[in-house]
């Protein structure tokens, strides 16, 4: 079968390459929208990519958003020495009206849209707070006093010192990422224009996600090509010719653009999880192609017929490359068991890209060699001498090597037990980025930049008009406000206090000092048509507490959620509830994603072991192939635990890349070792011949990919830097394991391997 394929490729290389170029061109063309003059490949930062497809948390979140307003909004902050001047208030009102008129803006919460309720003599006046702009010192002083005395305004719409305003801009959830980016730029422009010299900026979780997606897209088109060029440069130095690196690059780019074309055609977009998909596909495919070329060069150096050399090379590499692609694809497919759609998509298309890279490495690369290879390579004496030295070292110190590997594994397991699972969007940006300062200012000036919602449910209607149930809300509110990281909590009780203040002269005082249910009903009757639905559902059996916090790291938010949830679970009178909202849902989900990656890796390793067992028909050979892959993974997770580097969305994906490359090198070593061992029945000679055959492609691949990953670290996002450096370091460890630990293991278990033949 392989001989016939090799023969066909040798006879029709130009046709194969022509088809490959056409497919690459069409796929690349599809990825560009010529009508809009923009790339079809977009990044979507919406929370739907980071939450499960189903589950109780998601149901509660959707239920809360249906009854109350969406809390995934943009914050616009204005800071000045004194907000309450005629000029500033007029500008704020004008800016609010302009925002409301923008297509795609659903709602704007600001002092200019907040309702003011006043009772005067025998009539009640309900107007926007800035219905008329104060024009003199007395009116301005009164406006300041009223705003700061309002428990709903203070900290949520205006700073406690009266030196700043904050606007919450709610967008149409159906808007695409590109449309939102354009809309946010319009908001920024309008803010700069209307602020007239005041300090102003955009902030909040939504803004940080959008800014992250913008930088991700820029890095995708700037840093990834640079990484590809660096791998090419290293490959040129290794092969000492142009053909060696060009063929792997073209083969991998073909697999990548076809994968991305299918990805986009199915309506998918890149996000925080799938953004590393292009790098993963390119990296894994690069190794496959390098092995094909080095095997071809090895045989071509021994004979004059390049077509025969191509045939022998394909026969040699077909099994290890196929096994590698199969096991890697299975590892990625195990991710599709996740409840998170983005994880499922990443696993599915990483498996597809791996399979396409396998196909192109066995078809496109051989066709290029058949078409362009014009001279025979030379047998490198230095490689032979180096393989001899490594073999002597491995054989002489095999016990020490294996002991060191075992100790390293145990230490790594201990370190892995100390892993800190957390994702911090703010830490994605460099320390000198103004986003840090703006976020800090927002938290210190207002109640907090990150919203968390607490939904409470009572056993019957009108419960949250009843003093007993409102007291539960008050007690919970006071308890949450006492938490250091919480800046403010806004509830139905605050709203009733505002109404009581407005109607104080018209309502009879309750001798007990406590508002009765009838009084609360009367207050809501008089003023309940204004903003009451922001704090209670129409039946008053559900209410919401709006919590503002300064926390941004998912670990800290999750800890806050668990703390509040424990308190909510202990509420009396049959009141139940849940902590929800976009920030809390993302925090819990992201941490679950990172933790779930460990389980996915376990199932991936198990699946890979089963495949190796079926192919080699020996549990010991399968184990020998698997152990060298487990060691670099354990070292990676141990490093995270020992250094305190958090396991997050980005760092958890490093393991998938390392596994894909490590399994490639170990399978190539094992299949070559079995072949050589069957010829000479000497483990020492078999190890030497194996290192001589696979040492160069494995080393060249590792050097090129490490250099490429290091280039990813020059991007602006810190998570990209982490991904690049950790991937490079882990791949180096995997190479070291395959060059030293794997040979020592094979030497020790050689008799058992021989029996499996």
C-alpha positions in Angstrom: 0.0 0.0 0.0 2.7 2.5 1.0 4.8 1.5 -2.0 2.0 2.2 -4.4 1.3 5.6 -2.7 5.0 6.5 -2.9 5.0 5.4 -6.5 2.0 7.6 -7.4 3.5 10.6 -5.6 6.8 10.0 -7.4 5.1 9.9 -10.8 2.7 12.8 -10.3 4.4 15.3 -7.9 3.6 18.4 -9.9 -0.1 17.5 -10.0 -0.2 16.9 -6.2 1.5 20.2 -5.6 -0.7 22.1 -8.0 -3.8 20.8 -6.3 -2.3 21.7 -2.9 -1.6 25.3 -4.1 -5.1 25.6 -5.4 -6.6 24.3 -2.2 -4.4 26.6 -0.1 -5.3 29.6 -2.3 -9.1 28.9 -2.1 -9.0 28.3 1.6 -7.0 31.5 2.3 -9.3 33.5 0.0 -12.3 32.3 1.9 -10.8 33.6 5.1 -11.0 37.1 3.7 -14.2 38.9 3.1 -13.4 41.0 0.0 -16.8 42.9 0.2 -16.1 44.2 3.7 -12.3 44.2 3.1 -11.8 42.4 6.5 -10.9 39.0 7.8 -13.7 36.5 8.4 -11.7 35.1 11.3 -12.9 37.0 14.3 -12.5 36.9 18.0 -15.6 36.8 20.1 -15.2 37.8 23.8 -18.8 37.2 24.8 -19.5 35.2 28.0 -21.4 32.6 26.0 -18.1 31.1 25.0 -17.0 30.6 28.6 -20.1 29.1 30.1 -21.5 25.6 29.9 -24.1 24.6 27.4 -26.4 23.6 30.2 -26.5 23.2 34.0 -28.2 24.8 36.9 -25.9 27.8 37.1 -26.6 28.8 33.5 -30.4 28.4 34.0 -30.3 30.7 37.0 -28.2 33.2 35.1 -30.7 33.3 32.2 -33.6 33.5 34.5 -32.1 36.4 36.3 -31.3 38.2 33.0 -34.9 37.7 31.8 -36.4 39.3 34.9 -33.7 41.9 35.6 -31.3 43.8 33.4 -28.1 42.3 31.9 -25.1 43.0 34.1 -22.5 42.6 31.3 -22.1 46.3 30.5 -19.5 48.9 29.6 -18.5 51.4 32.3 -17.6 55.0 31.3 -16.0 57.0 34.1 -15.7 60.8 34.4 -13.5 62.2 37.1 -13.0 65.8 38.2 -12.6 68.0 41.3 -16.3 68.8 41.4 -18.9 67.1 39.3 -21.6 69.4 40.4 -21.1 72.4 38.2 -23.5 73.5 35.6 -21.0 72.8 32.8 -20.2 69.3 34.0 -23.8 68.3 34.6 -24.9 69.7 31.2 -22.1 67.8 29.5 -23.1 64.6 31.3 -26.7 64.9 30.3 -25.7 65.6 26.7 -23.3 62.7 26.6 -26.0 60.4 28.0 -28.5 61.4 25.4 -26.0 60.9 22.6 -25.2 57.4 23.9 -28.9 56.5 24.0 -29.2 57.5 20.4 -26.4 55.1 19.2 -27.7 52.1 17.3 -27.0 49.0 19.4 -27.2 50.8 22.8 -30.1 49.4 24.7 -29.9 51.3 27.9 -27.7 53.8 29.7 -27.6 54.1 33.5 -26.4 57.5 34.7 -27.4 60.5 36.7 -29.1 61.8 33.6 -31.4 58.8 33.3 -31.9 58.1 37.0 -35.4 59.1 38.3 -35.9 61.5 41.1 -39.1 61.3 43.1 -40.3 64.3 45.0 -43.5 65.0 46.9 -44.6 68.6 47.0 -47.8 69.6 48.7 -50.6 67.6 47.1 -48.7 66.3 44.1 -45.8 64.0 43.4 -43.2 64.8 40.8 -41.2 62.0 39.2 -38.6 63.3 36.7 -35.1 62.4 35.6 -32.6 63.6 38.1 -31.1 66.1 35.6 -34.5 67.0 34.1 -33.4 70.6 34.5 -29.7 71.5 34.9 -29.0 73.5 38.1 -27.9 77.0 37.2 -26.8 78.6 40.5 -24.9 77.7 43.6 -27.9 77.0 45.7 -29.4 74.6 43.1 -26.1 72.9 42.6 -25.6 72.4 46.3 -29.1 70.9 46.6 -28.4 68.6 43.6 -25.2 67.4 45.2 -26.9 66.8 48.6 -29.8 64.9 47.0 -27.5 62.7 44.9 -25.1 61.8 47.7 -28.0 61.2 50.1 -29.7 58.8 47.7 -28.5 55.2 48.6 -29.1 54.0 45.0 -27.0 56.9 43.4 -24.1 57.0 45.8 -21.3 54.8 44.7 -23.3 53.4 41.7 -23.8 56.5 39.6 -21.9 59.2 41.5 -18.8 59.0 43.7 -19.2 59.4 47.4 -17.1 62.6 47.3 -19.1 64.1 44.4 -16.0 64.2 42.2 -17.0 61.7 39.6 -19.8 60.1 37.6 -20.0 56.6 36.2 -22.3 55.5 33.3 -23.3 51.8 32.6 -23.8 51.3 28.9 -25.9 48.2 28.0 -25.5 46.9 24.4 -27.6 44.7 22.2 -26.5 41.2 23.0 -26.9 40.2 19.3 -24.1 42.5 18.2 -21.0 40.9 16.8 -17.5 41.4 18.2 -16.6 43.7 15.4 -19.8 45.7 15.8 -19.2 46.1 19.5 -15.6 47.2 18.9 -16.8 49.9 16.5 -19.5 50.9 18.9 -17.1 51.1 21.9 -14.9 53.4 19.8 -17.9 55.7 19.2 -18.6 55.7 22.9 -14.9 56.6 23.6 -15.0 59.3 21.0 -18.2 60.8 22.4 -16.9 60.7 25.9 -13.7 62.5 25.0 -15.7 65.1 23.1 -18.2 65.8 25.9 -15.9 65.5 28.9 -14.2 68.7 27.7 -10.9 68.1 29.5 -12.2 66.0 32.4 -10.4 62.7 33.0 -12.5 60.1 31.3 -11.9 56.4 30.4 -13.7 53.1 29.7 -13.4 50.2 32.1 -15.1 47.2 33.5 -15.1 43.4 32.8 -16.7 43.8 29.4 -14.2 46.4 28.3 -11.2 44.2 29.5 -12.6 41.3 27.5 -13.0 43.4 24.4 -9.5 44.9 24.7 -8.1 41.4 25.2 -9.8 40.2 22.1 -8.5 43.2 20.1 -4.9 42.5 21.2 -5.4 38.8 20.6 -6.5 39.5 17.0 -3.5 41.8 16.5 -1.1 39.3 17.9 -2.7 36.6 15.7 -1.8 38.5 12.5 1.5 39.9 13.8 3.2 37.5 16.2 2.1 34.2 14.7 3.7 35.0 11.3 6.9 36.0 13.1 6.9 32.7 15.0 6.5 30.9 11.7 9.5 32.8 10.2 11.7 32.0 13.2 10.9 28.2 12.9 11.8 28.5 9.2 15.1 30.2 10.1 16.0 27.5 12.6 15.0 24.8 10.1 17.2 26.4 7.4 20.2 26.3 9.8 19.5 22.6 10.6 18.9 21.4 7.0 21.4 23.8 5.4 19.1 24.2 2.4 15.8 26.0 1.5 13.8 22.9 0.6 13.9 21.4 4.1 12.1 24.2 5.9 9.9 25.4 3.0 8.1 22.1 2.5 7.1 21.7 6.2 5.9 25.3 6.3 3.8 24.9 3.2 2.4 21.6 4.3 1.4 23.0 7.7 0.0 26.2 6.4 -2.1 24.2 4.0 -3.5 22.1 6.9 -4.0 25.2 9.0 -5.9 27.3 6.4 -8.1 24.4 5.4 -8.9 23.8 9.1 -9.6 27.5 9.7 -11.8 27.6 6.5 -14.0 24.8 7.9 -13.9 26.5 11.3 -15.2 29.8 9.9 -17.6 28.1 7.4 -19.3 26.5 10.4 -19.9 29.9 12.0 -17.2 29.6 14.6 -15.1 32.5 16.0 -11.9 32.5 18.0 -12.1 33.3 21.7 -9.9 33.1 24.8 -9.8 29.3 24.4 -9.7 28.7 20.7 -7.3 31.6 20.0 -4.3 29.2 20.3 -5.7 26.8 17.7 -3.6 28.1 14.8 -0.4 27.8 16.8 -1.2 24.3 18.0 -2.0 23.0 14.5 1.1 24.5 13.0 3.4 23.2 15.8 2.1 19.6 15.7 2.2 19.4 11.9 5.7 20.8 11.7 7.1 17.7 13.6 5.4 15.3 11.2 6.9 17.0 8.1 10.4 17.2 9.6 10.4 13.4 10.2 9.5 12.7 6.6 12.2 15.0 5.2 15.0 13.7 7.5 14.2 10.0 6.7 14.2 10.9 3.0 17.6 12.6 3.4 19.0 9.6 5.3 18.0 7.2 2.5 18.9 9.6 -0.3 22.4 9.8 1.1 22.8 6.1 0.6 21.5 5.8 -3.0 21.2 7.7 -6.2 17.5 7.0 -6.8 15.4 9.6 -5.0 12.2 7.8 -5.9 13.4 4.7 -4.1 14.6 6.8 -1.2 11.2 8.4 -1.0 9.5 4.9 -1.0 11.8 3.7 1.8 11.3 6.9 3.8 7.5 6.7 3.7 7.6 3.0 4.7 9.8 3.9 7.7 7.8 6.9 8.9 4.3 5.9 8.1 3.6 3.8 11.3 5.1 6.3 13.8 3.6 9.3 12.2 0.2 7.6 11.9 0.3 6.4 15.5 1.3 9.9 16.6 -1.5 11.6 14.7 -4.0 9.0 15.9 -3.1 9.3 19.6 -2.8 13.1 19.4 -6.2 13.4 17.7 -7.7 11.1 20.3 -6.3 13.3 23.0 -7.9 16.4 21.5 -11.2 14.6 20.9 -11.4 13.8 24.6 -11.9 17.6 25.1 -15.2 17.3 23.3 -16.6 15.6 26.4 -16.6 19.0 28.2 -19.8 20.9 28.9 -18.1 24.1 27.6 -18.8 24.6 23.9 -15.5 26.5 23.4 -13.5 23.5 24.8 -15.5 21.2 22.6 -14.8 23.3 19.5 -11.1 23.5 20.3 -10.8 19.8 20.8 -12.7 19.0 17.6 -10.8 21.4 15.3 -7.4 20.6 16.9 -8.1 16.9 16.1 -9.2 17.9 12.6 -6.0 20.1 12.1 -3.8 17.2 13.4 -5.4 14.8 11.0 -5.0 17.2 8.0 -1.4 17.9 9.0 -0.8 14.1 9.0 -2.3 13.8 5.5 -0.3 16.8 4.1 3.0 15.5 5.7 2.5 12.2 3.9 1.3 13.5 0.6 2.4 17.2 0.0 5.9 16.9 1.5 6.9 13.7 -0.4 5.5 15.3 -3.6 7.7 18.3 -3.0 10.7 16.1 -2.4 10.0 14.1 -5.6 9.7 17.3 -7.5 12.5 19.5 -6.2 15.1 17.3 -4.4 18.2 17.5 -6.6 21.2 16.3 -4.6 21.9 13.6 -2.1 22.5 14.5 1.5 25.6 13.4 3.3 26.0 11.1 6.2 27.0 13.3 9.1 29.9 11.8 11.2 29.2 14.3 14.0 25.7 12.8 14.4 27.1 9.3 14.6 29.7 10.4 17.2 27.1 12.3 19.2 24.8 9.3 19.2 27.7 7.1 20.5 28.4 9.5 23.4 24.7 9.8 24.4 24.4 6.0 24.2 27.4 5.5 26.5 26.1 8.0 28.9 22.6 6.4 29.0 24.0 2.8 29.4 26.5 3.7 32.1 24.2 5.9 34.1 20.8 4.3 33.3 20.0 3.6 37.0 20.8 7.2 38.0 18.8 8.5 35.1 15.7 6.4 35.9 16.0 7.2 39.6 16.3 11.0 38.8 13.3 10.7 36.6 11.3 9.0 39.3 12.3 11.6 41.9 11.5 14.4 39.5 8.1 12.8 38.9 7.3 12.5 42.6 8.4 16.1 43.3 6.4 17.3 40.4 3.3 15.5 41.7 3.8 17.2 45.0 4.2 20.6 43.3 1.1 19.9 41.2 -1.0 19.4 44.4 -0.2 23.1 45.2 -1.6 24.5 41.9 -3.5 27.7 42.2 -6.4 27.7 39.8 -7.3 31.3 38.8 -7.7 33.6 35.7 -7.1 37.3 36.1 -8.1 39.4 33.0 -6.4 42.5 34.5 -3.1 40.7 34.7 -3.3 40.0 31.0 -2.2 43.6 30.4 1.4 44.8 31.1 2.0 46.7 34.3 2.5 50.0 32.5 -0.9 49.7 30.7 -3.3 52.5 31.7 -6.0 49.9 32.1 -4.6 49.0 35.5 -4.7 52.6 36.8 -8.2 53.2 35.4 -9.5 50.0 37.0 -7.9 51.0 40.4 -9.4 54.5 40.2 -12.8 53.1 39.5 -12.7 50.8 42.5 -11.4 53.5 44.8 -13.7 56.3 43.7 -16.9 54.2 43.3 -18.4 51.1 44.9 -16.5 48.8 42.5 -16.1 47.9 38.8 -17.2 44.3 38.9 -20.9 43.4 39.4 -22.2 40.3 41.2 -25.9 39.6 41.6 -27.6 37.7 44.4 -31.1 36.4 43.5 -33.4 35.7 46.4 -36.7 33.7 46.2 -39.5 33.8 48.8 -42.1 31.1 49.2 -45.1 33.3 48.2 -46.1 36.5 46.4 -45.7 39.9 47.9 -43.1 38.5 50.3 -40.6 41.3 49.6 -43.2 43.9 50.7 -43.4 42.2 54.1 -41.1 43.7 56.9 -40.0 40.2 57.9 -38.6 39.3 54.5 -37.3 42.8 54.0 -35.4 42.5 57.3 -33.8 39.4 55.8 -32.7 41.4 52.8 -31.4 44.2 55.1 -29.4 41.8 57.3 -27.9 40.1 54.3 -27.0 43.4 52.7 -25.3 44.6 55.9 -23.4 41.3 56.1 -22.2 41.5 52.5 -21.2 45.1 52.8 -18.9 44.2 55.7 -16.8 42.0 53.4 -13.6 44.0 52.7 -13.6 43.5 48.9 -17.2 44.7 48.6 -17.7 48.4 47.9 -21.5 48.5 47.9 -24.7 46.5 47.9 -28.0 47.9 46.4 -31.4 46.4 47.2 -35.1 46.8 47.2 -34.8 48.2 50.8 -32.7 51.1 49.4 -35.4 51.8 46.9 -38.1 51.8 49.5 -36.0 54.1 51.6 -35.8 56.6 48.7 -39.6 56.4 48.3 -40.2 56.9 52.0 -38.0 60.0 52.0 -39.9 61.4 49.0 -43.4 60.7 50.5 -42.5 61.3 54.2 -44.8 64.2 54.6 -47.8 62.4 53.1 -47.5 59.1 54.9 -48.3 58.3 58.5 -45.5 57.2 60.7 -45.5 53.7 62.0 -45.3 53.9 65.8 -43.0 50.8 65.8 -40.5 52.7 63.6 -40.8 49.8 61.1 -42.5 50.1 57.8 -45.6 47.9 57.6 -46.5 45.8 54.6 -49.3 48.2 53.8 -46.9 51.1 54.0 -44.5 49.4 51.6 -47.4 48.7 49.3 -48.4 52.3 49.4 -44.9 53.5 48.7 -44.6 51.2 45.7 -48.1 52.2 44.5 -47.0 55.9 44.5 -43.6 55.5 43.1 -43.2 51.9 42.1 -43.7 52.5 38.5 -40.2 54.0 38.5 -37.3 51.5 38.7 -39.0 49.0 41.0 -38.6 46.3 38.4 -34.8 46.7 38.8 -35.0 45.2 42.3 -38.1 42.9 42.3 -40.1 40.8 39.9 -43.8 41.8 39.4 -45.0 39.4 42.0 -42.4 40.5 44.6 -41.6 36.9 45.3 -38.1 37.4 43.8 -35.6 40.2 44.5 -32.1 41.0 43.6 -29.1 42.4 45.5 -26.6 44.2 43.3 -23.2 43.7 44.7 -20.2 45.8 43.5 -16.7 44.4 44.2 -13.1 45.3 43.3 -12.1 41.7 42.7 -11.1 40.6 39.2 -9.2 37.3 39.7 -11.6 34.3 39.2 -10.2 32.6 42.3 -11.0 35.6 44.5 -14.4 36.1 42.9 -15.2 32.4 43.4 -14.2 32.6 47.0 -16.5 35.6 47.4 -19.4 33.7 45.7 -18.9 30.7 47.9 -18.9 32.9 51.0 -22.1 34.7 50.1 -23.8 31.5 48.9 -23.1 29.8 52.2 -24.8 32.7 54.0 -27.8 32.7 51.5 -28.3 29.0 52.1 -28.8 29.6 55.8 -31.6 32.3 55.3 -34.8 31.8 57.4 -38.5 31.8 56.5 -38.0 29.6 53.5 -36.0 32.2 51.5 -33.6 30.6 49.1 -31.2 32.1 46.5 -28.2 32.0 44.3 -25.2 34.1 43.6 -25.2 34.8 39.8 -24.4 37.3 37.2 -21.9 37.4 34.3 -18.8 37.9 36.4 -19.6 35.1 38.9 -20.7 32.7 36.1 -17.5 33.3 34.2 -15.4 32.9 37.3 -16.9 29.6 38.3 -16.8 28.3 34.7 -13.2 29.3 34.0 -11.9 27.7 37.1 -13.9 24.6 36.2 -12.4 24.6 32.7 -8.9 24.7 34.1 -9.6 21.9 36.6 -11.3 19.9 33.9 -8.2 20.0 31.8 -6.5 17.8 34.3 -9.2 15.2 33.9 -9.2 15.6 30.1 -5.4 14.9 30.1 -6.0 11.8 32.2 -8.5 10.4 29.8 -6.3 11.4 26.9 -3.4 9.5 28.3 -5.6 6.5 29.0 -7.0 6.6 25.4 -3.5 6.9 24.0 -2.4 3.9 26.1 -5.3 1.8 24.8 -4.4 2.7 21.2 -0.7 1.8 21.8 -1.7 -1.4 23.4 -3.8 -2.4 20.4 -1.1 -1.6 18.0 1.9 -3.0 19.8 0.0 -5.8 21.5 2.1 -5.5 24.6 1.3 -3.7 27.7 4.9 -3.1 28.5 5.8 -1.6 25.2 2.7 0.6 25.4 3.7 1.7 28.9 7.3 2.5 27.7 5.8 4.7 25.0 3.5 6.4 27.5 5.7 7.0 30.5 8.1 9.5 28.8 5.0 11.6 27.9 3.7 11.6 31.5 7.0 12.9 32.9 7.2 16.3 31.0 3.5 16.9 31.8 4.0 16.2 35.5 7.0 18.6 35.4 4.9 21.3 33.8 2.1 21.0 36.4 4.7 20.7 39.2 6.3 23.9 38.0 3.0 25.8 38.2 2.5 24.6 41.7 6.0 25.4 43.0 6.3 28.8 41.4 2.7 29.9 42.1 1.9 30.4 38.4 -1.8 30.0 38.2 -3.5 27.3 36.2 -5.8 29.2 33.9 -7.3 29.0 30.5 -4.0 29.7 28.7 -1.6 27.7 30.9 -4.0 24.7 30.9 -3.7 24.5 27.1 0.1 24.2 27.2 -0.3 20.6 28.3 -2.2 19.7 25.2 0.6 21.0 23.0 3.3 19.3 25.0 1.5 16.0 24.8 1.1 16.3 21.1 4.8 16.8 20.5 6.1 14.5 23.3 4.0 11.6 22.0 5.5 12.2 18.5 9.1 11.9 19.7 8.6 8.9 22.0 6.6 6.9 19.4 9.3 7.6 16.8 12.0 6.4 19.3 10.1 3.3 20.3 9.2 2.1 16.8 12.8 2.7 15.6 14.2 1.0 18.7 12.0 -2.1 18.2 13.1 -2.3 14.6 16.8 -2.0 15.3 16.6 -4.3 18.4 15.0 -7.0 16.3 18.0 -6.9 13.9 20.9 -6.9 16.4 19.4 -8.1 19.7 21.6 -5.7 21.5 19.9 -2.8 23.3 23.1 -0.7 23.4 23.6 -0.9 19.6 19.8 -0.5 19.0 19.8 2.7 21.2 22.8 4.1 19.3 21.2 3.4 15.9 17.9 4.9 17.1 19.5 8.0 18.4 21.4 8.4 15.2 18.2 8.1 13.1 15.8 10.2 15.2 18.1 12.5 17.1 18.4 15.0 14.4 14.7 15.5 13.5 13.7 15.4 17.1 16.3 18.0 18.1 15.7 20.2 15.0 11.9 20.1 15.6 12.4 21.0 19.3 14.7 23.9 18.5 12.5 25.3 15.8 9.3 25.1 17.9 10.9 26.4 21.0 12.1 29.4 19.1 8.7 29.9 17.6 6.9 29.7 20.9 9.4 32.2 22.4 8.4 34.6 19.7 4.8 34.4 20.9 6.0 36.0 24.1 6.6 39.3 22.4 2.9 40.0 22.2 1.2 42.6 24.4 -0.9 40.1 26.4 0.7 38.5 29.4 -1.2 35.2 28.9 0.4 34.9 25.4 3.8 35.5 27.0 3.1 32.7 29.6 1.8 30.4 26.9 4.9 30.9 24.7 7.6 30.6 27.4 5.9 27.7 29.2 5.4 25.8 25.9 9.0 26.3 24.9 10.3 25.2 28.4 8.0 22.2 28.4 9.0 21.1 24.9 12.7 21.3 26.0 11.9 19.1 28.9 10.1 16.6 26.6 13.1 16.6 24.3 15.5 15.9 27.2 13.3 13.1 28.3 13.1 11.5 24.9 16.9 11.8 24.3 18.0 10.5 27.8 15.2 9.0 29.9 13.4 7.1 27.1 16.7 5.3 26.0 17.5 4.4 29.6 14.0 3.0 30.0 14.3 1.0 26.8 17.6 -0.4 27.8 16.2 -1.5 31.2 13.1 -3.1 29.6 14.7 -4.5 26.5 14.2 -8.1 27.4 10.4 -7.5 27.9 10.2 -5.6 24.6 11.9 -8.4 22.8 9.4 -10.9 24.2 6.6 -8.8 22.8 7.8 -9.4 19.2 
